[in-house]
Amino acid sequence: MYRIPLNPLVGCLLIGLLSGCGSNAAPSADNSAASTKAAFQQIADGVIVDVGDSEKVRLQVVDDSIIHVTAVPTGGFDLPKSLMAIKTGGDKQFTVATDAGHVLLKTPKVTAEVATKTGAVRFLDSSGKVILAEQPDGRSFTPVKVDGKPFYAVRQEFASPDDEAFYGLGQHQKGTMNYKGKDVELAQHNIDIAIPFVVSSRNYGVLWDNNSITRFGDPRPYQMIDKQLKVFDADGKPGGLTANYYVDGKLKLSRVESQINYEYNKDLKHWPKSLQGVDFQGNPLTGGPGQKVEWKGSLASDVAGLHKFRLYASGYFKLYIDDKLVLDDWRQNWNPWYRDFTVAMKPGEKHAIRLDWTPQSGYIALDHLDPLPAAEQSELSLFSELGHAINYYFIGGDNLDDVIAGYRDVTGKAVMLPRWAYGFWQSREHYASSDDLISTVKEYRKLGLPLDNIVQDWFYWKEDAWGSQQFDPARYPDPQKLVDTLHGLHAHFMISVWPKFYPTTANYKELDAKGYMYKRNVELGQKDWVGKGYLNSFYDPYSEEARAIYWRQINDNLGKLGMDAWWMDATEPDIQSNISIDERKLRMGPTAQGPGAAFFNSYPLMTTTAVYQGSRKSYPDQRVFILTRSAFAGQQRNGAASWSGDVVSRWSNLRDQISAGVNFSLSGIPNWTTDIGGFAVETRYEKPDAESLKEWRELNVRWFQFGAFSPLFRSHGQAPLREIYNLAPVGSDVYNTLAWYDKLRYRLLPYIYTLAADTYFKDGTIMRGLVMDFPNDPKVREIDDEYLFGPAFLVAPVTEYQARSRDVYLPAGSSWYDFYTGKRYQGGQTITADAPLARMPLFVRAGAIVPVGPAIQYTNEKPDAPITLFVYTGANGTFSMYKDQGTTYDYEHGAFARVPFSYDEASATLTIGKREGSYPGMPAQRTFNIRWISGPTPTATDFEAKAAQSVHYDGTAITVHKDASTP
């Protein structure tokens, strides 16, 4: 089988580092001259196996189903401490044996087997069946030096059967659910989140403990089209594509270009001088008003197979291959991103290409990769640019919930967020004064629209004081009064804090004096986009002292006012947008622990650690709540949720968020959200005509419906204003729909808060890929536009303009109820579901018990009100409703209560079990109303309809029988 050799030269090309590579290759992992005699050393929690002359493989037992694998090409295991893992071994319940050239480490549930000749590791279940196996020659080390310090570029390949599916890996804007055979680059970006944890449909996960840029799938970086392809112009002449530059429809310049490459700021100098614009600081820009570019020609290759392409673009773009429209989309000019496509090519065969681009001062580039052999492309392969070892955790389980629980065993529990975080948040970019914030909350209260959180985005400081963590007194004259007023309106206050500082601020000077500011951005004289532009840079969170200073600065200026939550923006970190990856590595370092390139993906974990640990110490009775634009493995332990960044107000982006959120959740971090409506808007929405206004409102309705069934429910974006009452007139159909879903979210809070609690107590997942609950239904593996919201709800968002129905696959193994009508369907079929503008297709699994609360305006209103139990008959079911105080950490010490419910289909009996536990302020008694859903009913979503039965509950068990006459 063909392998990409990671010799020093190729390794340098793969990594793209400017600082050079080592000159001596480490010994190969596959040393055919190695002795087959087992040489190993048993250690307290595992075994170390010698391979060949110098390579060693260490297995450490974390628990029965989790094995920590570390391989070093030379030397020992004196490695840097993991940032993501808090448990790296320690379990002593195992045995070690040898057998025919293998060392076997056995726990009660898994056997890890090391081949002494090659060092390849296999994992087998208790019956001896192989779960996962490294390829015999699939481990590679390439020496690399960065800033004079030695590292390796590392790759590990695993065999993967054809029917395996892969999920997780963070959040990626690909519109893809199953990553089998796909390439995913893990490199933090505004709208892309890198989490090196992949889970398999075979019920295991691999947590790859590496902080640098990592590639799942093909380890090679994409290249410009002229590097591997033959490029021809519009007349068929070799050398490049014909590039035609137009202004207001008139051709101004035609030239041949071997590449389409306006990828980064440094590349904009290639834009035709006669057409080049400049920004307010004199930096070059691509096309201004009326400018368009058309590239035409053809591509050919000597390599047969499925060729992979990526178009990196902002502005409007349309791409045609062989006259077929392949891509048609838009992104805001300052935030380009990738769109993937493939072309099947035969040697020497030309394929016509045409790319039409309206730049709007944006960026564009077309990248390509020759195909890997199919067998290698379908492997599980992980490559990282920089590391000291191959270092990963095999995490087994009986199901994917077990695997995610194992991930959290290694990286930390998902601590609970406050209950109010699961209500509705209102935000915009940005509220400009105290009056803006207060008047918004008052309007929500006046209109009876439920709301729990108001968010202050950036720029509440003086223009020249970014990083001061202080309000501008001209617009926020009394911050303490502001906070108190919002609290008096039963609203919570989240405020934006960045890791960014202006050198003129006292906070910058304090951090800089200790050596905790990244200096390159300032030394280069790089100014930001605010006002006249200001020098700026970001702090280094890799020092414990720096983290403590950062938190103290925030707390002294903001925390002491009574802030409820922290919005940590630009945590990638985005020091300057649209600089190259190589330059980003330099700007974000050196860190206190080494070169920025070696820690490229871990910045969000370290900076959220600063705020989480600082807040827990300063306010031990208040749950920390962080919203962060980026994330990394282990971040769930910091009370940190993420959102999908500055996505745009396009139907394509709405659809992409579904698989992005589900795969993020499958990466082990349970709390996630998006900017409802999309952050950035096309100009046609800024001052819309009648048709654009209609589409704008419909897009927001469909996104809002999706948001109501996301883990966190949050509206945010640039103008137009995003408040419900600003999106559409009060009383209009659009307004009424938005209000209905807002109120529905609050009705469902007893169910939703239980899901939230289960993320801690049961290592649960709120936004669930269908493969989690229906692993035996192969049809669900590729579905990227449906998901489960907890165990009960099947959610099918509408992502096409003017669609009034959509196909919905109902997984096999259950029957399903239409939430709105009560109509029952058998699983295992695709139906055409009604989707009027007022409703998103939503189904409930038979056997579900859904507790529904009263109509409320904020989450802690009416804590002792009656609960209605909607029992969806047709199968047995259980649910354990969770309650606690809602804002403290008392739950960690047992201060919570559960009421267990169980439904038995055979006897048509609901049992409300004995209450388990208690907490301060718990209502001792309450009323439960029972609604039985067994078929079509006009009151399926009439939450005030008369209940079939009502029972008084004082904590002792009650049995309720369904009356045969009850519909």
VENCORCOR-V617554 format. One record per residue. RES is the residue in one small letter. PHI is phi in whole degrees, -180 to 180 (none if undefined). Layout:
BEGIN
res:RES phi:PHI
res:RES phi:PHI
END
This chain:
BEGIN
res:m phi:none
res:y phi:-69
res:r phi:-127
res:i phi:-76
res:p phi:-73
res:l phi:-97
res:n phi:-78
res:p phi:-56
res:l phi:-65
res:v phi:-64
res:g phi:-59
res:c phi:-61
res:l phi:-65
res:l phi:-64
res:i phi:-84
res:g phi:74
res:l phi:-83
res:l phi:-88
res:s phi:-91
res:g phi:98
res:c phi:-121
res:g phi:-68
res:s phi:-99
res:n phi:-117
res:a phi:-75
res:a phi:-74
res:p phi:-59
res:s phi:-66
res:a phi:-67
res:d phi:-107
res:n phi:-108
res:s phi:-65
res:a phi:-87
res:a phi:-65
res:s phi:-69
res:t phi:-85
res:k phi:-69
res:a phi:-71
res:a phi:-117
res:f phi:-147
res:q phi:-131
res:q phi:-78
res:i phi:-118
res:a phi:-58
res:d phi:-121
res:g phi:170
res:v phi:-153
res:i phi:-116
res:v phi:-113
res:d phi:-83
res:v phi:-127
res:g phi:63
res:d phi:-79
res:s phi:-142
res:e phi:-70
res:k phi:-131
res:v phi:-123
res:r phi:-112
res:l phi:-113
res:q phi:-122
res:v phi:-90
res:v phi:-89
res:d phi:-157
res:d phi:-54
res:s phi:-116
res:i phi:-126
res:i phi:-120
res:h phi:-93
res:v phi:-110
res:t phi:-131
res:a phi:-124
res:v phi:-122
res:p phi:-75
res:t phi:-148
res:g phi:73
res:g phi:-113
res:f phi:-114
res:d phi:-84
res:l phi:-109
res:p phi:-58
res:k phi:-65
res:s phi:-64
res:l phi:-86
res:m phi:-86
res:a phi:-93
res:i phi:-108
res:k phi:-134
res:t phi:-110
res:g phi:171
res:g phi:108
res:d phi:-80
res:k phi:-111
res:q phi:-92
res:f phi:-160
res:t phi:-130
res:v phi:-127
res:a phi:-146
res:t phi:-121
res:d phi:-162
res:a phi:49
res:g phi:79
res:h phi:-132
res:v phi:-107
res:l phi:-114
res:l phi:-108
res:k phi:-120
res:t phi:-115
res:p phi:-60
res:k phi:-118
res:v phi:-146
res:t phi:-116
res:a phi:-107
res:e phi:-119
res:v phi:-109
res:a phi:-78
res:t phi:-71
res:k phi:-80
res:t phi:-110
res:g phi:81
res:a phi:-67
res:v phi:-110
res:r phi:-123
res:f phi:-120
res:l phi:-124
res:d phi:-80
res:s phi:-66
res:s phi:-92
res:g phi:93
res:k phi:-79
res:v phi:-71
res:i phi:-94
res:l phi:-151
res:a phi:-140
res:e phi:-66
res:q phi:-66
res:p phi:-56
res:d phi:-115
res:g phi:-100
res:r phi:-112
res:s phi:-135
res:f phi:-129
res:t phi:-130
res:p phi:-62
res:v phi:-142
res:k phi:-116
res:v phi:-131
res:d phi:52
res:g phi:78
res:k phi:-106
res:p phi:-82
res:f phi:-141
res:y phi:-125
res:a phi:-83
res:v phi:-128
res:r phi:-143
res:q phi:-131
res:e phi:-111
res:f phi:-125
res:a phi:-69
res:s phi:-146
res:p phi:-67
res:d phi:-61
res:d phi:-91
res:e phi:-85
res:a phi:-125
res:f phi:-123
res:y phi:-141
res:g phi:97
res:l phi:68
res:g phi:99
res:q phi:-122
res:h phi:-135
res:q phi:-88
res:k phi:-115
res:g phi:62
res:t phi:-124
res:m phi:-95
res:n phi:-94
res:y phi:-93
res:k phi:-57
res:g phi:77
res:k phi:-102
res:d phi:-109
res:v phi:-133
res:e phi:-91
res:l phi:-99
res:a phi:-149
res:q phi:-56
res:h phi:-153
res:n phi:-45
res:i phi:-115
res:d phi:-133
res:i phi:-117
res:a phi:-100
res:i phi:-129
res:p phi:-80
res:f phi:-135
res:v phi:-118
res:v phi:-117
res:s phi:-117
res:s phi:-64
res:r phi:-90
res:n phi:66
res:y phi:-146
res:g phi:-136
res:v phi:-122
res:l phi:-98
res:w phi:-95
res:d phi:-87
res:n phi:-151
res:n phi:-99
res:s phi:-89
res:i phi:-58
res:t phi:-129
res:r phi:-123
res:f phi:-92
res:g phi:93
res:d phi:-66
res:p phi:-79
res:r phi:-81
res:p phi:-73
res:y phi:-64
res:q phi:-129
res:m phi:-62
res:i phi:-62
res:d phi:-82
res:k phi:-78
res:q phi:-124
res:l phi:-110
res:k phi:-92
res:v phi:-118
res:f phi:-124
res:d phi:-83
res:a phi:-64
res:d phi:-97
res:g phi:87
res:k phi:-82
res:p phi:-72
res:g phi:126
res:g phi:167
res:l phi:-87
res:t phi:-78
res:a phi:-110
res:n phi:-111
res:y phi:-107
res:y phi:-118
res:v phi:-131
res:d phi:52
res:g phi:84
res:k phi:-103
res:l phi:-68
res:k phi:-107
res:l phi:-160
res:s phi:-130
res:r phi:-152
res:v phi:-95
res:e phi:-127
res:s phi:-72
res:q phi:-132
res:i phi:-102
res:n phi:-147
res:y phi:-121
res:e phi:-81
res:y phi:-128
res:n phi:-53
res:k phi:-64
res:d phi:-88
res:l phi:-70
res:k phi:-66
res:h phi:-80
res:w phi:-62
res:p phi:-52
res:k phi:-58
res:s phi:-69
res:l phi:-112
res:q phi:-75
res:g phi:-101
res:v phi:-136
res:d phi:-85
res:f phi:-69
res:q phi:-102
res:g phi:88
res:n phi:-79
res:p phi:-67
res:l phi:-130
res:t phi:-76
res:g phi:-42
res:g phi:-90
res:p phi:-55
res:g phi:82
res:q phi:-89
res:k phi:-141
res:v phi:-130
res:e phi:-128
res:w phi:-104
res:k phi:-136
res:g phi:158
res:s phi:-151
res:l phi:-127
res:a phi:-147
res:s phi:-145
res:d phi:-91
res:v phi:-109
res:a phi:-80
res:g phi:134
res:l phi:-90
res:h phi:-86
res:k phi:-104
res:f phi:-130
res:r phi:-134
res:l phi:-99
res:y phi:-101
res:a phi:-156
res:s phi:-134
res:g phi:79
res:y phi:-91
res:f phi:-147
res:k phi:-134
res:l phi:-124
res:y phi:-118
res:i phi:-120
res:d phi:51
res:d phi:68
res:k phi:-102
res:l phi:-70
res:v phi:-104
res:l phi:-134
res:d phi:-155
res:d phi:-161
res:w phi:-148
res:r phi:-139
res:q phi:-64
res:n phi:-60
res:w phi:-89
res:n phi:-136
res:p phi:-68
res:w phi:-155
res:y phi:-90
res:r phi:-126
res:d phi:-92
res:f phi:-155
res:t phi:-128
res:v phi:-137
res:a phi:-78
res:m phi:-126
res:k phi:-112
res:p phi:-55
res:g phi:80
res:e phi:-82
res:k phi:-86
res:h phi:-126
res:a phi:-68
res:i phi:-135
res:r phi:-140
res:l phi:-128
res:d phi:-104
res:w phi:-137
res:t phi:-105
res:p phi:-67
res:q phi:51
res:s phi:60
res:g phi:-104
res:y phi:-135
res:i phi:-158
res:a phi:-161
res:l phi:-119
res:d phi:-111
res:h phi:-152
res:l phi:-140
res:d phi:-61
res:p phi:-71
res:l phi:-78
res:p phi:-55
res:a phi:-56
res:a phi:-62
res:e phi:-75
res:q phi:-63
res:s phi:-88
res:e phi:-68
res:l phi:-93
res:s phi:-129
res:l phi:-130
res:f phi:-127
res:s phi:-129
res:e phi:-68
res:l phi:-140
res:g phi:-167
res:h phi:-107
res:a phi:-167
res:i phi:-83
res:n phi:-145
res:y phi:-150
res:y phi:-117
res:f phi:-85
res:i phi:-124
res:g phi:-98
res:g phi:-177
res:d phi:-82
res:n phi:-158
res:l phi:-71
res:d phi:-63
res:d phi:-61
res:v phi:-65
res:i phi:-66
res:a phi:-61
res:g phi:-66
res:y phi:-57
res:r phi:-74
res:d phi:-63
res:v phi:-78
res:t phi:-108
res:g phi:121
res:k phi:-64
res:a phi:-83
res:v phi:-65
res:m phi:-76
res:l phi:-85
res:p phi:-63
res:r phi:-59
res:w phi:-64
res:a phi:-63
res:y phi:-94
res:g phi:-84
res:f phi:-94
res:w phi:-113
res:q phi:-112
res:s phi:-147
res:r phi:-157
res:e phi:-106
res:h phi:-142
res:y phi:-70
res:a phi:-103
res:s phi:-162
res:s phi:-59
res:d phi:-62
res:d phi:-58
res:l phi:-65
res:i phi:-67
res:s phi:-66
res:t phi:-65
res:v phi:-63
res:k phi:-62
res:e phi:-68
res:y phi:-60
res:r phi:-66
res:k phi:-62
res:l phi:-86
res:g phi:71
res:l phi:-96
res:p phi:-60
res:l phi:-157
res:d phi:-125
res:n phi:-145
res:i phi:-115
res:v phi:-119
res:q phi:-98
res:d phi:-75
res:w phi:-59
res:f phi:70
res:y phi:-89
res:w phi:-90
res:k phi:-64
res:e phi:-53
res:d phi:-99
res:a phi:-131
res:w phi:-61
res:g phi:97
res:s phi:-72
res:q phi:59
res:q phi:-128
res:f phi:-73
res:d phi:-74
res:p phi:-65
res:a phi:-69
res:r phi:-107
res:y phi:-131
res:p phi:-66
res:d phi:-141
res:p phi:-58
res:q phi:-66
res:k phi:-64
res:l phi:-58
res:v phi:-62
res:d phi:-64
res:t phi:-65
res:l phi:-62
res:h phi:-65
res:g phi:-67
res:l phi:-91
res:h phi:62
res:a phi:-116
res:h phi:-103
res:f phi:-124
res:m phi:-106
res:i phi:-129
res:s phi:-80
res:v phi:-130
res:w phi:-112
res:p phi:-88
res:k phi:-106
res:f phi:-143
res:y phi:-86
res:p phi:-61
res:t phi:-79
res:t phi:-83
res:a phi:-63
res:n phi:-66
res:y phi:-58
res:k phi:-61
res:e phi:-65
res:l phi:-67
res:d phi:-65
res:a phi:-62
res:k phi:-94
res:g phi:83
res:y phi:-111
res:m phi:-117
res:y phi:-73
res:k phi:-100
res:r phi:-59
res:n phi:-62
res:v phi:-73
res:e phi:-62
res:l phi:-81
res:g phi:74
res:q phi:-77
res:k phi:-105
res:d phi:-89
res:w phi:-98
res:v phi:-87
res:g phi:52
res:k phi:-80
res:g phi:94
res:y phi:-132
res:l phi:-59
res:n phi:-163
res:s phi:-161
res:f phi:-114
res:y phi:-88
res:d phi:-102
res:p phi:-87
res:y phi:-84
res:s phi:-106
res:e phi:-61
res:e phi:-66
res:a phi:-62
res:r phi:-63
res:a phi:-67
res:i phi:-65
res:y phi:-57
res:w phi:-65
res:r phi:-61
res:q phi:-62
res:i phi:-65
res:n phi:-67
res:d phi:-64
res:n phi:-98
res:l phi:-125
res:g phi:-57
res:k phi:-70
res:l phi:-77
res:g phi:102
res:m phi:-60
res:d phi:-98
res:a phi:-162
res:w phi:-123
res:w phi:-100
res:m phi:-100
res:d phi:-92
res:a phi:56
res:t phi:-86
res:e phi:-67
res:p phi:-94
res:d phi:-96
res:i phi:-70
res:q phi:-148
res:s phi:-70
res:n phi:68
res:i phi:-94
res:s phi:-67
res:i phi:-60
res:d phi:-61
res:e phi:-71
res:r phi:-58
res:k phi:-60
res:l phi:-74
res:r phi:-68
res:m phi:-101
res:g phi:-173
res:p phi:-69
res:t phi:-88
res:a phi:-66
res:q phi:-113
res:g phi:147
res:p phi:-62
res:g phi:-58
res:a phi:-62
res:a phi:-75
res:f phi:-124
res:f phi:-53
res:n phi:-95
res:s phi:-97
res:y phi:-53
res:p phi:-61
res:l phi:-64
res:m phi:-72
res:t phi:-77
res:t phi:-70
res:t phi:-60
res:a phi:-59
res:v phi:-76
res:y phi:-63
res:q phi:-67
res:g phi:-65
res:s phi:-68
res:r phi:-63
res:k phi:-74
res:s phi:-76
res:y phi:-133
res:p phi:-64
res:d phi:-99
res:q phi:-123
res:r phi:-61
res:v phi:-77
res:f phi:-135
res:i phi:-122
res:l phi:-111
res:t phi:-128
res:r phi:-71
res:s phi:-122
res:a phi:-154
res:f phi:-149
res:a phi:-56
res:g phi:100
res:q phi:-69
res:q phi:-61
res:r phi:-76
res:n phi:-100
res:g phi:62
res:a phi:-113
res:a phi:-99
res:s phi:-127
res:w phi:-124
res:s phi:-88
res:g phi:78
res:d phi:-86
res:v phi:-71
res:v phi:-109
res:s phi:-82
res:r phi:-133
res:w phi:-61
res:s phi:-62
res:n phi:-69
res:l phi:-59
res:r phi:-63
res:d phi:-62
res:q phi:-68
res:i phi:-66
res:s phi:-68
res:a phi:-61
res:g phi:-70
res:v phi:-67
res:n phi:-69
res:f phi:-61
res:s phi:-65
res:l phi:-70
res:s phi:-86
res:g phi:101
res:i phi:-108
res:p phi:-86
res:n phi:-109
res:w phi:-151
res:t phi:-157
res:t phi:-131
res:d phi:-77
res:i phi:-60
res:g phi:92
res:g phi:83
res:f phi:-74
res:a phi:-103
res:v phi:-118
res:e phi:-68
res:t phi:-61
res:r phi:-66
res:y phi:-93
res:e phi:-71
res:k phi:-132
res:p phi:-75
res:d phi:-79
res:a phi:-61
res:e phi:-71
res:s phi:-65
res:l phi:-64
res:k phi:-62
res:e phi:-68
res:w phi:-57
res:r phi:-67
res:e phi:-67
res:l phi:-58
res:n phi:-67
res:v phi:-60
res:r phi:-65
res:w phi:-70
res:f phi:-65
res:q phi:-61
res:f phi:-62
res:g phi:-63
res:a phi:-65
res:f phi:-118
res:s phi:-104
res:p phi:-53
res:l phi:-122
res:f phi:-118
res:r phi:-148
res:s phi:-105
res:h phi:-161
res:g phi:161
res:q phi:-73
res:a phi:-57
res:p phi:-65
res:l phi:-63
res:r phi:-103
res:e phi:-61
res:i phi:-53
res:y phi:-75
res:n phi:-91
res:l phi:-72
res:a phi:-158
res:p phi:-62
res:v phi:-57
res:g phi:93
res:s phi:-75
res:d phi:-61
res:v phi:-65
res:y phi:-57
res:n phi:-63
res:t phi:-68
res:l phi:-60
res:a phi:-64
res:w phi:-64
res:y phi:-73
res:d phi:-61
res:k phi:-69
res:l phi:-61
res:r phi:-55
res:y phi:-72
res:r phi:-61
res:l phi:-88
res:l phi:-60
res:p phi:-59
res:y phi:-72
res:i phi:-67
res:y phi:-68
res:t phi:-65
res:l phi:-59
res:a phi:-63
res:a phi:-64
res:d phi:-66
res:t phi:-64
res:y phi:-91
res:f phi:-75
res:k phi:-123
res:d phi:52
res:g phi:-79
res:t phi:-130
res:i phi:-79
res:m phi:-94
res:r phi:-109
res:g phi:-63
res:l phi:-58
res:v phi:-65
res:m phi:-69
res:d phi:-98
res:f phi:-131
res:p phi:-66
res:n phi:-92
res:d phi:-105
res:p phi:-63
res:k phi:-69
res:v phi:-83
res:r phi:-64
res:e phi:-100
res:i phi:-69
res:d phi:-117
res:d phi:-133
res:e phi:-140
res:y phi:-165
res:l phi:-101
res:f phi:-107
res:g phi:71
res:p phi:-77
res:a phi:-97
res:f phi:-100
res:l phi:-103
res:v phi:-109
res:a phi:-132
res:p phi:-60
res:v phi:-98
res:t phi:-127
res:e phi:-125
res:y phi:-64
res:q phi:67
res:a phi:-69
res:r phi:-122
res:s phi:-160
res:r phi:-157
res:d phi:-74
res:v phi:-131
res:y phi:-89
res:l phi:-100
res:p phi:-56
res:a phi:-73
res:g phi:101
res:s phi:-153
res:s phi:-104
res:w phi:-135
res:y phi:-108
res:d phi:-64
res:f phi:-60
res:y phi:-86
res:t phi:-117
res:g phi:83
res:k phi:-67
res:r phi:-104
res:y phi:-127
res:q phi:-81
res:g phi:-72
res:g phi:86
res:q phi:-138
res:t phi:-102
res:i phi:-117
res:t phi:-94
res:a phi:-92
res:d phi:-64
res:a phi:-145
res:p phi:-59
res:l phi:-54
res:a phi:-76
res:r phi:-142
res:m phi:-99
res:p phi:-53
res:l phi:-148
res:f phi:-129
res:v phi:-123
res:r phi:-73
res:a phi:-59
res:g phi:93
res:a phi:-72
res:i phi:-121
res:v phi:-115
res:p phi:-78
res:v phi:-121
res:g phi:-96
res:p phi:-80
res:a phi:-72
res:i phi:-136
res:q phi:-105
res:y phi:-156
res:t phi:-67
res:n phi:-98
res:e phi:-83
res:k phi:54
res:p phi:-67
res:d phi:-107
res:a phi:-68
res:p phi:-59
res:i phi:-112
res:t phi:-99
res:l phi:-97
res:f phi:-89
res:v phi:-106
res:y phi:-95
res:t phi:-76
res:g phi:111
res:a phi:-162
res:n phi:-68
res:g phi:-158
res:t phi:-140
res:f phi:-160
res:s phi:-120
res:m phi:-71
res:y phi:-107
res:k phi:-141
res:d phi:-154
res:q phi:-66
res:g phi:106
res:t phi:-133
res:t phi:-106
res:y phi:-96
res:d phi:-60
res:y phi:-60
res:e phi:-66
res:h phi:-114
res:g phi:93
res:a phi:-88
res:f phi:-161
res:a phi:-136
res:r phi:-130
res:v phi:-117
res:p phi:-83
res:f phi:-118
res:s phi:-144
res:y phi:-120
res:d phi:-109
res:e phi:-68
res:a phi:-61
res:s phi:-102
res:a phi:51
res:t phi:-124
res:l phi:-104
res:t phi:-110
res:i phi:-97
res:g phi:-77
res:k phi:-64
res:r phi:-62
res:e phi:-112
res:g phi:86
res:s phi:-161
res:y phi:-154
res:p phi:-58
res:g phi:85
res:m phi:-66
res:p phi:-62
res:a phi:-73
res:q phi:-137
res:r phi:-159
res:t phi:-106
res:f phi:-111
res:n phi:-98
res:i phi:-114
res:r phi:-121
res:w phi:-99
res:i phi:-110
res:s phi:-127
res:g phi:172
res:p phi:-55
res:t phi:-152
res:p phi:-71
res:t phi:-109
res:a phi:-58
res:t phi:-123
res:d phi:-89
res:f phi:-75
res:e phi:-101
res:a phi:-64
res:k phi:-63
res:a phi:-76
res:a phi:-69
res:q phi:-145
res:s phi:-132
res:v phi:-133
res:h phi:-91
res:y phi:-123
res:d phi:-118
res:g phi:105
res:t phi:-95
res:a phi:-66
res:i phi:-135
res:t phi:-114
res:v phi:-123
res:h phi:-98
res:k phi:-74
res:d phi:-67
res:a phi:-58
res:s phi:-87
res:t phi:-76
res:p phi:-70
END
